[in-house]
Structures are given as structure tokens and as C-alpha cells.
Amino acid sequence: MTPPVVHSLREQIREHILKGIVSGRWQPGERIVERRIAVELEVSQTPVREALRELESLRLIESAPNKGVRVRNLTATDLKESYPVRAGLERVAAGLAAERLAADLSGLEREVAALCEADRTNDGEAQVRHTVAFHREIVRAAGNGVLLHTWESLGIEVWTTLSIRWLSPEPRSYAADHQELVDAFRRRDPLIGDVLTTHVLCCAPQV
């Protein structure tokens, strides 16, 4: 049985704010008031402040003296910038993890199966969740803690969410693209790094 995923209070608050930004509750340039969020969620201001700091480090919000915290006016170019960095990290991960994944593809196959169901029901949240989980499985399989930490610090789930919800509003399928990666690992494709790099860059917003 897969153990349940337990999110910290800070992570839950971050997701709450992120959903508000994506849904348009907070528009670009609009102020996000820490105290109001704390009252709304019935929590102290400390975890709210921590969540806001994390979102600021991801360049989703900005703060200024006497002006408070505001949503950044993000463009497709902003969303695109992390993809070449991510592609480089995942290329390294693919090289390190290739043999391990070829021997056991169950983790990747599980995420592809979940993506098939998400595609069928057009469940955007599940598409994001399992897309990110698929790529995290590759990076984790590399067995390099520094690589995983650096990849996680890019805020992959946040940028994937924004890219899919803001810039790819039309329904599309994700399982087939990821099945191609599974097949490449299975056949021990010597160009797996190139295959994964192309895949990641093709997911970047077009500007």
C-alpha cells in the first residue's frame, strides 16, 4: 500500500495561495495580505509568511517596502525561463538513472497509467501532479541528492501548473508523450539524454 502524502502546513498554505493566483483570485499587481490569509485559514501568520517567502523565491510574487506583497505580472517568457535549466538537470539525471530505470520501470509506468486516467477525465490537477511525479521519479532514480535538491528548488510543480493552466487551456493528452520516454529507457536508448531534453523543452511555453 502506498503511504499517504502528508503536506506541511506551509505547503498547504502555499498551494492555497498558488491556486488563488492561478484562478485569478489575486490578479497581477494585486496585493496579497498576510493577515487576511491567516484569518481565512485560521492559522498564525508565521506559516503564511513562510509560504509567501517561498513563492517570492520562485518569482511568483514580489515585495517592496511600504507596499507589501503583490502578484508579479508574469509573462510566457517568465514561465519559459526555467525549462532550459530543468532540461539540463534532467539530462544529467537520465544518464545517471538509465540502467536503474531500465531494470525497473514500475514507478514510471505507474505515473503513465495515472496520466492515462487523468487524460481520459480531463483532470488538469491530476495531469500536473502525475507529470511532475513522473519526472521526479527519473531525477530520484539518479541517486544524487544534490541533483534532486537543485531540481526541486526550481519549483517544477508550480511552473508546470502555471504553464498548463494559463498557457495550455485546451485539453490535451500527456500519457502518450511520457510513454515514449518509458519506451526509450526500456530499450536503453543511448540518446536518452537527448530524448528527455527535447521532451522537456517542447513542454515550455511558446513565446
C-alpha positions in Angstrom: 0.0 0.0 0.0 1.3 3.5 -0.9 1.6 5.6 2.2 -0.5 8.8 2.2 1.3 12.0 1.3 1.4 14.4 4.2 2.0 18.0 3.4 3.3 20.5 5.9 1.1 23.5 6.9 3.4 25.8 5.0 3.0 23.6 1.8 -0.8 23.6 2.2 -0.9 27.4 2.6 1.5 27.8 -0.4 -0.9 25.6 -2.5 -3.9 27.7 -1.4 -2.2 30.9 -2.4 -1.0 29.4 -5.7 -4.5 28.3 -6.6 -5.7 31.8 -5.9 -3.1 33.2 -8.2 -3.8 30.7 -11.0 -7.6 31.1 -10.7 -7.4 34.8 -10.8 -8.5 35.5 -7.2 -5.4 37.6 -7.0 -4.6 39.5 -10.2 -1.2 40.6 -11.4 -0.2 43.7 -9.3 -2.8 42.9 -6.6 -1.7 42.9 -3.0 -1.8 39.6 -1.0 -2.4 40.5 2.6 -0.7 38.0 5.0 -3.0 38.7 7.9 -6.2 38.1 5.9 -4.9 34.7 4.7 -4.1 33.8 8.3 -7.6 34.7 9.4 -9.2 32.9 6.5 -7.3 29.7 7.1 -7.4 30.0 10.9 -3.6 29.8 11.2 -0.9 32.0 12.6 0.8 34.5 10.3 4.2 32.6 10.6 3.4 29.7 8.2 1.7 32.2 5.9 4.8 34.4 5.9 7.0 31.3 5.1 4.7 30.3 2.2 4.9 33.8 0.8 8.7 33.8 1.1 8.8 30.5 -0.9 6.5 31.9 -3.6 8.7 35.0 -3.8 11.8 32.9 -4.2 10.0 31.3 -7.2 9.4 34.8 -8.6 5.6 34.5 -8.5 5.2 37.4 -6.1 7.2 40.4 -5.1 7.5 42.5 -2.0 8.5 46.1 -1.6 8.9 48.4 1.5 5.6 50.1 2.3 3.8 48.3 -0.5 3.5 44.8 0.9 3.4 41.6 -1.2 2.0 41.7 -4.7 1.4 39.2 -7.5 4.1 39.6 -10.2 2.9 40.4 -13.8 4.1 37.1 -15.2 4.6 36.6 -18.9 5.1 33.5 -21.1 8.8 34.4 -21.1 8.9 34.3 -17.3 7.4 30.8 -17.4 9.7 29.6 -20.1 13.0 30.6 -18.4 13.2 27.6 -16.0 12.8 25.0 -18.8 16.3 25.0 -20.2 17.7 24.7 -16.7 15.4 21.9 -15.9 16.2 20.2 -19.2 19.9 20.3 -18.4 19.3 18.8 -14.9 17.1 16.0 -16.3 19.6 15.2 -19.0 22.2 14.5 -16.3 19.6 12.5 -14.3 18.7 10.4 -17.3 22.4 9.4 -17.8 22.8 8.5 -14.1 19.5 6.7 -13.8 19.3 4.9 -17.2 20.4 1.4 -16.1 18.5 1.5 -12.9 15.3 2.6 -14.6 15.8 0.1 -17.5 15.8 -2.6 -14.8 12.7 -1.4 -13.0 10.3 0.8 -14.8 7.4 0.2 -12.4 7.5 3.7 -11.0 7.4 5.4 -14.3 4.7 3.1 -15.6 2.6 3.8 -12.6 2.6 7.5 -13.4 1.8 6.9 -17.1 -1.2 4.8 -16.1 -2.4 7.6 -13.8 -1.8 10.1 -16.7 -4.0 8.0 -18.9 -6.8 8.2 -16.4 -6.2 12.0 -16.0 -6.3 12.5 -19.7 -9.5 10.5 -20.1 -11.3 12.6 -17.4 -9.6 15.8 -18.4 -8.4 16.3 -14.8 -6.0 19.1 -15.1 -4.8 18.9 -11.5 -4.1 15.2 -11.8 -2.2 15.8 -15.1 0.1 18.3 -13.4 0.6 16.0 -10.3 1.5 12.9 -12.3 3.5 14.7 -14.9 5.7 16.2 -12.1 5.8 12.8 -10.3 7.0 11.1 -13.5 9.9 13.5 -13.9 10.7 13.4 -10.2 11.0 9.6 -10.4 13.7 10.0 -13.1 15.6 12.5 -11.0 15.3 10.5 -7.8 16.5 7.3 -9.6 19.7 9.1 -10.4 20.7 8.7 -6.8 22.2 12.1 -6.4 20.9 14.2 -3.5 22.4 17.4 -4.8 20.8 16.9 -8.2 17.4 16.2 -6.7 17.6 19.2 -4.3 18.5 21.5 -7.2 15.7 20.2 -9.4 13.2 20.6 -6.5 14.3 24.1 -5.9 13.2 25.1 -9.4 9.6 24.8 -8.3 8.8 22.4 -11.1 5.2 21.7 -9.9 4.4 25.4 -9.6 5.7 26.3 -13.1 4.1 23.2 -14.7 0.8 24.2 -13.1 1.0 27.7 -14.4 2.1 26.6 -17.9 -0.7 24.1 -18.3 -3.4 26.2 -16.8 -2.5 29.6 -18.2 -0.9 28.8 -21.5 -2.4 25.5 -22.5 -6.1 25.9 -21.7 -7.2 23.5 -24.4 -7.5 19.8 -23.3 -4.5 17.7 -24.4 -3.1 14.3 -23.7 0.1 13.8 -21.6 0.3 10.0 -21.2 1.5 9.2 -24.8 4.5 11.6 -24.6 5.6 10.1 -21.3 5.1 6.5 -22.6 7.6 7.4 -25.3 10.1 8.1 -22.5 9.4 4.9 -20.8 10.0 3.0 -24.0 13.3 4.8 -24.5 14.5 3.8 -21.1 13.3 0.2 -21.7 15.3 -0.2 -24.9 18.3 1.5 -23.3 18.4 4.2 -25.9 21.9 5.6 -25.9 20.5 9.0 -26.7 18.1 9.0 -23.8 19.6 12.3 -22.6 18.7 14.0 -25.9 15.2 12.4 -25.9 14.4 13.7 -22.4 15.9 17.2 -23.2 13.7 17.5 -26.3 10.7 16.4 -24.3 11.2 19.0 -21.6 11.9 21.9 -24.0 8.8 21.0 -26.0 6.7 21.5 -22.8 8.0 25.1 -22.4 5.5 27.9 -23.2 5.9 29.2 -26.8 6.7 32.9 -27.0 
